[in-house]
Amino acid sequence: MAERDGPILVEGPVEVTTAEGRVVASERFVVAICTCRRSRIHPWCDTSHRRRKPAEAGEEGEDTAS
């Protein structure tokens, strides 16, 4: 079962055809395919779905790195 905004784990090796028609391949034994489209290495997941929305100013634990 895939979670909303989470990756889909697929046993590899795998080839994926993107919406633009580009074919990308991975030889890894398990591949995380991004479903939220926030990944910088789409179609592969880079855990960008875990990032929170920008926090309110002054909120503890705020991630200010950009």
N, CA, C and O atoms as a Tinker XYZ file with bonds, in Angstrom:
   264  protein
     1  N      0.847000   -1.185000    0.000000    73     2
     2  CA     0.000000    0.000000    0.000000    64     1     3
     3  C      0.886000    1.239000    0.000000    63     2     4     5
     4  O      1.822000    1.332000    0.794000    81     3
     5  N      0.606000    2.166000   -0.859000    73     3     6
     6  CA     1.359000    3.414000   -0.931000    64     5     7
     7  C      0.685000    4.463000   -0.061000    63     6     8     9
     8  O     -0.540000    4.586000   -0.047000    81     7
     9  N      1.499000    5.215000    0.660000    73     7    10
    10  CA     0.953000    6.293000    1.473000    64     9    11
    11  C      0.942000    7.581000    0.667000    63    10    12    13
    12  O      1.807000    7.803000   -0.181000    81    11
    13  N     -0.025000    8.411000    0.934000    73    11    14
    14  CA    -0.091000    9.704000    0.266000    64    13    15
    15  C      1.166000   10.494000    0.600000    63    14    16    17
    16  O      1.549000   10.577000    1.767000    81    15
    17  N      1.799000   11.064000   -0.383000    73    15    18
    18  CA     3.020000   11.859000   -0.251000    64    17    19
    19  C      4.215000   11.065000    0.239000    63    18    20    21
    20  O      5.188000   11.661000    0.700000    81    19
    21  N      4.180000    9.759000    0.158000    73    19    22
    22  CA     5.320000    8.932000    0.528000    64    21    23
    23  C      5.797000    8.165000   -0.688000    63    22    24    25
    24  O      5.151000    8.213000   -1.735000    81    23
    25  N      6.913000    7.458000   -0.575000    73    23    26
    26  CA     7.436000    6.720000   -1.722000    64    25    27
    27  C      6.767000    5.361000   -1.889000    63    26    28    29
    28  O      6.112000    4.848000   -0.982000    81    27
    29  N      6.953000    4.807000   -3.065000    73    27    30
    30  CA     6.560000    3.428000   -3.343000    64    29    31
    31  C      7.856000    2.639000   -3.437000    63    30    32    33
    32  O      8.734000    2.980000   -4.229000    81    31
    33  N      7.983000    1.587000   -2.638000    73    31    34
    34  CA     9.173000    0.747000   -2.671000    64    33    35
    35  C      8.968000   -0.387000   -3.659000    63    34    36    37
    36  O      7.965000   -1.100000   -3.614000    81    35
    37  N      9.950000   -0.544000   -4.565000    73    35    38
    38  CA     9.871000   -1.545000   -5.620000    64    37    39
    39  C     11.176000   -2.335000   -5.620000    63    38    40    41
    40  O     12.257000   -1.759000   -5.497000    81    39
    41  N     11.072000   -3.655000   -5.758000    73    39    42
    42  CA    12.270000   -4.475000   -5.884000    64    41    43
    43  C     12.906000   -4.206000   -7.235000    63    42    44    45
    44  O     12.228000   -4.220000   -8.262000    81    43
    45  N     14.211000   -3.961000   -7.232000    73    43    46
    46  CA    14.937000   -3.635000   -8.452000    64    45    47
    47  C     15.651000   -4.848000   -9.001000    63    46    48    49
    48  O     15.530000   -5.940000   -8.444000    81    47
    49  N     16.384000   -4.682000  -10.067000    73    47    50
    50  CA    16.550000   -3.447000  -10.823000    64    49    51
    51  C     15.247000   -3.043000  -11.515000    63    50    52    53
    52  O     14.368000   -3.871000  -11.755000    81    51
    53  N     15.148000   -1.742000  -11.830000    73    51    54
    54  CA    13.905000   -1.221000  -12.369000    64    53    55
    55  C     14.180000   -0.117000  -13.387000    63    54    56    57
    56  O     15.162000    0.618000  -13.282000    81    55
    57  N     13.290000   -0.018000  -14.372000    73    55    58
    58  CA    13.289000    1.099000  -15.323000    64    57    59
    59  C     11.961000    1.825000  -15.167000    63    58    60    61
    60  O     10.909000    1.195000  -15.055000    81    59
    61  N     12.015000    3.157000  -15.160000    73    59    62
    62  CA    10.819000    3.979000  -15.018000    64    61    63
    63  C     10.768000    4.936000  -16.199000    63    62    64    65
    64  O     11.778000    5.540000  -16.564000    81    63
    65  N      9.592000    5.071000  -16.794000    73    63    66
    66  CA     9.387000    6.060000  -17.841000    64    65    67
    67  C      8.653000    7.232000  -17.210000    63    66    68    69
    68  O      7.549000    7.069000  -16.692000    81    67
    69  N      9.266000    8.427000  -17.252000    73    67    70
    70  CA     8.673000    9.617000  -16.651000    64    69    71
    71  C      7.552000   10.152000  -17.524000    63    70    72    73
    72  O      7.372000    9.720000  -18.662000    81    71
    73  N      6.803000   11.096000  -16.978000    73    71    74
    74  CA     5.703000   11.723000  -17.722000    64    73    75
    75  C      6.207000   12.407000  -18.986000    63    74    76    77
    76  O      5.467000   12.554000  -19.959000    81    75
    77  N      7.473000   12.824000  -18.965000    73    75    78
    78  CA     8.068000   13.489000  -20.131000    64    77    79
    79  C      8.583000   12.497000  -21.169000    63    78    80    81
    80  O      9.058000   12.902000  -22.230000    81    79
    81  N      8.493000   11.186000  -20.869000    73    79    82
    82  CA     8.941000   10.167000  -21.803000    64    81    83
    83  C     10.379000    9.730000  -21.613000    63    82    84    85
    84  O     10.876000    8.905000  -22.380000    81    83
    85  N     11.057000   10.261000  -20.617000    73    83    86
    86  CA    12.452000    9.902000  -20.326000    64    85    87
    87  C     12.465000    8.573000  -19.579000    63    86    88    89
    88  O     11.682000    8.374000  -18.650000    81    87
    89  N     13.356000    7.660000  -19.982000    73    87    90
    90  CA    13.495000    6.367000  -19.308000    64    89    91
    91  C     14.706000    6.451000  -18.388000    63    90    92    93
    92  O     15.811000    6.760000  -18.832000    81    91
    93  N     14.491000    6.172000  -17.097000    73    91    94
    94  CA    15.579000    6.167000  -16.116000    64    93    95
    95  C     15.634000    4.788000  -15.475000    63    94    96    97
    96  O     14.606000    4.140000  -15.282000    81    95
    97  N     16.849000    4.344000  -15.146000    73    95    98
    98  CA    17.026000    3.001000  -14.613000    64    97    99
    99  C     17.795000    3.036000  -13.310000    63    98   100   101
   100  O     18.590000    3.944000  -13.068000    81    99
   101  N     17.554000    2.041000  -12.474000    73    99   102
   102  CA    18.302000    1.853000  -11.235000    64   101   103
   103  C     18.612000    0.373000  -11.096000    63   102   104   105
   104  O     17.754000   -0.477000  -11.336000    81   103
   105  N     19.830000    0.072000  -10.711000    73   103   106
   106  CA    20.261000   -1.305000  -10.510000    64   105   107
   107  C     20.170000   -1.710000   -9.037000    63   106   108   109
   108  O     20.539000   -2.832000   -8.690000    81   107
   109  N     19.688000   -0.822000   -8.167000    73   107   110
   110  CA    19.592000   -1.119000   -6.737000    64   109   111
   111  C     18.626000   -2.265000   -6.490000    63   110   112   113
   112  O     17.736000   -2.509000   -7.305000    81   111
   113  N     18.791000   -2.980000   -5.366000    73   111   114
   114  CA    17.919000   -4.117000   -5.074000    64   113   115
   115  C     16.551000   -3.686000   -4.565000    63   114   116   117
   116  O     15.592000   -4.452000   -4.663000    81   115
   117  N     16.439000   -2.467000   -4.020000    73   115   118
   118  CA    15.148000   -1.868000   -3.663000    64   117   119
   119  C     15.213000   -0.396000   -4.071000    63   118   120   121
   120  O     16.192000    0.295000   -3.789000    81   119
   121  N     14.168000    0.066000   -4.731000    73   119   122
   122  CA    14.109000    1.433000   -5.235000    64   121   123
   123  C     12.909000    2.135000   -4.616000    63   122   124   125
   124  O     11.819000    1.567000   -4.554000    81   123
   125  N     13.106000    3.377000   -4.153000    73   123   126
   126  CA    12.001000    4.192000   -3.637000    64   125   127
   127  C     11.595000    5.171000   -4.731000    63   126   128   129
   128  O     12.369000    6.051000   -5.110000    81   127
   129  N     10.377000    5.009000   -5.233000    73   127   130
   130  CA     9.873000    5.878000   -6.296000    64   129   131
   131  C      9.044000    6.991000   -5.653000    63   130   132   133
   132  O      8.141000    6.723000   -4.860000    81   131
   133  N      9.355000    8.224000   -5.996000    73   131   134
   134  CA     8.698000    9.400000   -5.424000    64   133   135
   135  C      7.276000    9.529000   -5.965000    63   134   136   137
   136  O      7.047000    9.405000   -7.168000    81   135
   137  N      6.320000    9.780000   -5.062000    73   135   138
   138  CA     4.940000   10.024000   -5.487000    64   137   139
   139  C      4.496000   11.453000   -5.206000    63   138   140   141
   140  O      3.450000   11.884000   -5.692000    81   139
   141  N      5.289000   12.199000   -4.418000    73   139   142
   142  CA     4.878000   13.557000   -4.054000    64   141   143
   143  C      5.436000   14.613000   -5.019000    63   142   144   145
   144  O      5.004000   15.765000   -4.997000    81   143
   145  N      6.385000   14.219000   -5.856000    73   143   146
   146  CA     7.031000   15.088000   -6.852000    64   145   147
   147  C      7.837000   16.225000   -6.226000    63   146   148   149
   148  O      8.118000   17.217000   -6.898000    81   147
   149  N      8.216000   16.098000   -4.947000    73   147   150
   150  CA     9.083000   17.101000   -4.302000    64   149   151
   151  C     10.552000   16.730000   -4.404000    63   150   152   153
   152  O     11.414000   17.555000   -4.099000    81   151
   153  N     10.853000   15.526000   -4.819000    73   151   154
   154  CA    12.219000   15.034000   -4.854000    64   153   155
   155  C     13.061000   15.804000   -5.865000    63   154   156   157
   156  O     12.597000   16.127000   -6.959000    81   155
   157  N     14.289000   16.091000   -5.489000    73   155   158
   158  CA    15.222000   16.755000   -6.414000    64   157   159
   159  C     15.810000   15.764000   -7.407000    63   158   160   161
   160  O     16.417000   16.158000   -8.403000    81   159
   161  N     15.626000   14.470000   -7.131000    73   159   162
   162  CA    16.151000   13.430000   -8.022000    64   161   163
   163  C     15.006000   12.596000   -8.590000    63   162   164   165
   164  O     15.168000   11.397000   -8.817000    81   163
   165  N     13.855000   13.219000   -8.819000    73   163   166
   166  CA    12.662000   12.548000   -9.326000    64   165   167
   167  C     13.003000   11.757000  -10.571000    63   166   168   169
   168  O     13.704000   12.310000  -11.418000    81   167
   169  N     12.585000   10.534000  -10.765000    73   167   170
   170  CA    11.495000    9.867000  -10.078000    64   169   171
   171  C     11.898000    9.142000   -8.796000    63   170   172   173
   172  O     11.045000    8.535000   -8.147000    81   171
   173  N     13.166000    9.189000   -8.416000    73   171   174
   174  CA    13.608000    8.514000   -7.199000    64   173   175
   175  C     13.327000    9.401000   -5.987000    63   174   176   177
   176  O     13.401000   10.626000   -6.079000    81   175
   177  N     13.010000    8.791000   -4.874000    73   175   178
   178  CA    12.697000    9.517000   -3.645000    64   177   179
   179  C     13.981000    9.970000   -2.951000    63   178   180   181
   180  O     14.931000    9.194000   -2.838000    81   179
   181  N     14.015000   11.217000   -2.488000    73   179   182
   182  CA    15.132000   11.716000   -1.674000    64   181   183
   183  C     14.654000   12.129000   -0.282000    63   182   184   185
   184  O     15.353000   12.870000    0.409000    81   183
   185  N     13.496000   11.671000    0.135000    73   183   186
   186  CA    12.833000   11.932000    1.425000    64   185   187
   187  C     12.359000   13.372000    1.575000    63   186   188   189
   188  O     12.125000   13.820000    2.698000    81   187
   189  N     12.212000   14.102000    0.491000    73   187   190
   190  CA    11.695000   15.474000    0.559000    64   189   191
   191  C     10.292000   15.511000    1.138000    63   190   192   193
   192  O      9.891000   16.534000    1.693000    81   191
   193  N      9.528000   14.422000    1.026000    73   191   194
   194  CA     8.167000   14.384000    1.557000    64   193   195
   195  C      8.159000   14.526000    3.076000    63   194   196   197
   196  O      7.123000   14.849000    3.658000    81   195
   197  N      9.293000   14.292000    3.725000    73   195   198
   198  CA     9.377000   14.397000    5.185000    64   197   199
   199  C      9.510000   15.831000    5.664000    63   198   200   201
   200  O      9.215000   16.126000    6.823000    81   199
   201  N      9.951000   16.728000    4.790000    73   199   202
   202  CA    10.165000   18.119000    5.195000    64   201   203
   203  C      8.859000   18.793000    5.539000    63   202   204   205
   204  O      7.844000   18.599000    4.870000    81   203
   205  N      8.898000   19.591000    6.594000    73   203   206
   206  CA     7.702000   20.318000    7.020000    64   205   207
   207  C      7.533000   21.565000    6.189000    63   206   208   209
   208  O      8.470000   22.037000    5.545000    81   207
   209  N      6.325000   22.089000    6.213000    73   207   210
   210  CA     6.080000   23.392000    5.594000    64   209   211
   211  C      6.873000   24.419000    6.379000    63   210   212   213
   212  O      7.190000   24.169000    7.542000    81   211
   213  N      7.212000   25.583000    5.789000    73   211   214
   214  CA     7.979000   26.604000    6.521000    64   213   215
   215  C      7.310000   26.925000    7.852000    63   214   216   217
   216  O      6.111000   27.197000    7.917000    81   215
   217  N      8.121000   26.885000    8.918000    73   215   218
   218  CA     7.602000   27.126000   10.267000    64   217   219
   219  C      7.395000   28.607000   10.517000    63   218   220   221
   220  O      8.017000   29.460000    9.885000    81   219
   221  N      6.518000   28.884000   11.441000    73   219   222
   222  CA     6.285000   30.272000   11.851000    64   221   223
   223  C      7.562000   30.814000   12.482000    63   222   224   225
   224  O      8.293000   30.059000   13.122000    81   223
   225  N      7.843000   32.077000   12.321000    73   223   226
   226  CA     9.038000   32.698000   12.893000    64   225   227
   227  C      9.052000   32.488000   14.401000    63   226   228   229
   228  O      8.048000   32.700000   15.083000    81   227
   229  N     10.217000   32.063000   14.913000    73   227   230
   230  CA    10.373000   31.890000   16.342000    64   229   231
   231  C      9.957000   30.530000   16.863000    63   230   232   233
   232  O     10.106000   30.261000   18.055000    81   231
   233  N      9.440000   29.667000   16.007000    73   231   234
   234  CA     9.019000   28.337000   16.448000    64   233   235
   235  C     10.251000   27.481000   16.706000    63   234   236   237
   236  O     11.184000   27.475000   15.903000    81   235
   237  N     10.259000   26.761000   17.819000    73   235   238
   238  CA    11.395000   25.905000   18.163000    64   237   239
   239  C     11.524000   24.806000   17.133000    63   238   240   241
   240  O     10.534000   24.316000   16.589000    81   239
   241  N     12.801000   24.417000   16.870000    73   239   242
   242  CA    13.056000   23.339000   15.924000    64   241   243
   243  C     12.930000   23.776000   14.487000    63   242   244   245
   244  O     12.918000   22.933000   13.590000    81   243
   245  N     12.836000   25.060000   14.240000    73   243   246
   246  CA    12.668000   25.593000   12.893000    64   245   247
   247  C     13.915000   25.299000   12.068000    63   246   248   249
   248  O     15.033000   25.541000   12.525000    81   247
   249  N     13.737000   24.790000   10.882000    73   247   250
   250  CA    14.828000   24.519000    9.969000    64   249   251
   251  C     15.039000   25.754000    9.115000    63   250   252   253
   252  O     14.217000   26.065000    8.252000    81   251
   253  N     16.144000   26.464000    9.352000    73   251   254
   254  CA    16.401000   27.705000    8.637000    64   253   255
   255  C     17.395000   27.526000    7.520000    63   254   256   257
   256  O     17.682000   28.485000    6.802000    81   255
   257  N     17.942000   26.318000    7.340000    73   255   258
   258  CA    18.915000   26.082000    6.283000    64   257   259
   259  C     18.214000   26.126000    4.933000    63   258   260   261
   260  O     17.161000   25.514000    4.753000    81   259
   261  N     18.801000   26.851000    3.983000    73   259   262
   262  CA    18.248000   26.905000    2.633000    64   261   263
   263  C     19.342000   26.853000    1.627000    63   262   264
   264  O     19.078000   26.887000    0.425000    81   263
